[in-house]
Amino acid sequence: MENLILTMKKSGMMKASYMERSIQKARFHMKLLALPLLLLVLAGCENTWLPKPTGYNKIDLPHHSYDSLSGDYPYSLDFAKASRVEADSFNLSETAWINLNYKDFGAKVHLTYKKIGEGGSDFQTLSNDAFKLTAKHQIKAYGIEEGVLVTPHGYTAVVAELSGEVPTQFQFFVTDSTRHFLRGALYFNTAMKNDSLAPVIEHIKIDMTHLMNSVKFLD
């Protein structure tokens, strides 16, 4: 009788042990099945939280092509066909002052002209004023690079390139140092960051370089 009871106990223990092993195996298989789903969910969550890069509107830039300035001016030059010649509306008495309006880009190249010696404007005063106008932007500019070149017509051109969130990114003046002084500055009518305007700025710089090299003063 005792042997029968012992055998029954052993049999019950074996059944319980078998059931526990079966439950453990089932749990293990469930974990294996759930693992790919968990990885998929985690991957989906990770993609959802990835920061999106900043994007800017695509800007279509025209080919560089130029026209010769026509009209009664004391100088001649080539200007980009992408721009339009306009009289300076802020100082109508200065008939030799013009704007090159890049309407599609919200940009203008403002050109001012002075005859050296007229109205007490000597070369030193005019050049100092040009440098002062550039220096006004030093507070906001990350840097200002200046260069000097000689144009094909033998004039001296001084160029200033400004980096940073400044209203004008490129300035220059061309002079024969005795009679004529022409100054130019690039301005934008927009509050966009200069990083987004960089392609347009570089495009207009090429136009302005061509303009400087084409300047010819008319005596």
Secondary structure, DSSP 8 states (H G I E B T S, - for coil): -HHHHHHHHHHHHHHHHHHHHHHHHHHHHHHHHHHHHHHHHHHHHHHHTS---------------EEE--SS-SEE-EEETTSEEEE-TT-TT-TT-EEEEEGGGTEEEEEEEEETTGGG--HHHHHHHHHHHHHTTTTTEEEEEEEEEE-TTS-EEEEEEEEES-SEEEEEEEE-SSSEEEEEEEEESS---HHHHHHHHHHHHHHHHHHHHH-EE--
